[in-house]
């Protein structure tokens, strides 16, 4: 079985280039698929024209999950 596929806004990154997983489309996909974000969880992140695999990390400083590509 492959990674769960979740929408991501590839323009919503932090200074290190990690995707913030806090946009409305991401939250909707996570809720619809009943996905709970956890460190080191692999996800396939997509937008209209791009798809990449990423690994979830929680940012304690910023208090949200992000993904390194």
C-alpha positions in Angstrom: 0.0 0.0 0.0 1.3 3.5 -0.9 1.5 6.7 1.0 -1.7 8.6 1.8 -2.2 11.4 -0.8 -2.7 14.9 0.7 -3.1 18.3 -1.0 -0.3 20.8 -0.3 0.3 24.4 -1.1 3.8 24.4 -2.5 4.1 28.2 -2.0 3.5 27.8 1.7 7.0 27.0 3.0 9.2 28.0 5.9 12.7 29.4 5.7 14.2 25.9 5.3 11.9 25.1 2.4 9.7 22.7 4.3 6.0 22.6 3.3 3.6 23.8 6.0 0.8 21.3 6.3 -1.8 23.8 7.6 -3.7 25.1 4.5 -7.4 24.5 4.1 -7.0 21.9 1.3 -4.5 19.9 3.4 -6.7 20.0 6.5 -9.7 18.9 4.5 -7.8 15.9 2.9 -6.4 14.9 6.4 -9.9 15.0 7.9 -11.6 13.1 5.0 -9.0 10.3 5.2 -8.9 10.4 9.0 -5.1 10.9 8.9 -3.4 11.9 12.1 0.0 13.6 11.5 2.9 12.0 13.3 6.7 12.6 13.0 8.3 10.4 10.3 5.0 9.6 8.6 5.4 9.4 4.8 2.8 11.2 2.7 2.4 11.9 -1.0 1.8 15.6 -1.4 0.1 17.0 -4.5 -1.2 20.2 -6.1 -2.7 20.8 -9.5 0.6 20.1 -11.4 3.0 18.6 -8.9 3.3 15.5 -6.8 6.1 14.6 -4.3 6.7 12.2 -1.4 7.5 13.9 1.9 8.1 13.0 5.6 6.1 14.7 8.3 7.9 16.6 11.1 6.4 18.7 13.9 7.8 22.1 14.5 7.8 22.8 18.2 8.8 26.4 17.7 6.0 27.2 15.2 3.5 24.6 16.6 2.5 23.0 13.3 3.4 20.0 11.2 5.5 20.4 8.1 7.1 18.1 5.6 10.6 17.8 4.2 10.6 16.8 0.5 
